[in-house]
Amino acid sequence: MDEQKERRLDAIVAQARKDAEQRQRGYREQALKLYPWVCGRCGREFSRANLHELTVHHRNHNHGDNPPDGSNWELLCLYCHDNEHQRQIELGNSMGLESEPTRPATSNPFADLAERLKRKGG
């Protein structure tokens, strides 16, 4: 019985992955038809040779929101796309939205800076 449940779960996960890949291919192909092959942040231009480095970014961060007019998408190079997501993570952290609280730094590298400068100068 457990083996049967495990097989069913594996089939569900495999189907979900397949569906997600299919959706992604669909909106990526649409976005590449709608927009010029240029990164929306850094302006880098792409050709067929390096098109795999151009990604589709969802402006509202909802991968299920794929309007046919492309209004929730922007094309970003891999680097700008990673940077955009890192900025969102940092924004969430600064607003206290992270799952674990951020602990304050405990060291102060400049604690004795005035004393060091006095010793060095005098």
Residue pairs with C-beta under 8 A, 6 or more apart in sequence:
23 63
23 66
24 56
24 63
26 66
27 56
27 66
27 73
28 56
30 66
30 68
30 70
31 56
31 70
31 73
31 75
32 51
32 54
32 75
34 69
34 70
34 73
35 70
35 73
35 74
35 75
37 45
37 46
37 47
37 51
37 54
37 75
38 44
38 45
38 46
38 75
39 46
39 54
39 75
39 76
39 77
39 80
40 57
40 74
40 75
40 76
40 80
41 76
41 77
41 80
41 83
41 84
42 77
42 79
42 80
44 77
46 53
46 54
46 77
53 77
53 78
54 75
54 76
54 77
54 78
55 75
55 76
55 77
55 78
55 81
56 73
56 74
56 75
56 76
57 73
57 74
57 75
57 76
57 81
57 84
58 65
58 66
58 72
58 73
59 72
59 73
59 74
60 72
61 88
62 72
65 72
66 72
66 73
76 84
92 98
93 102
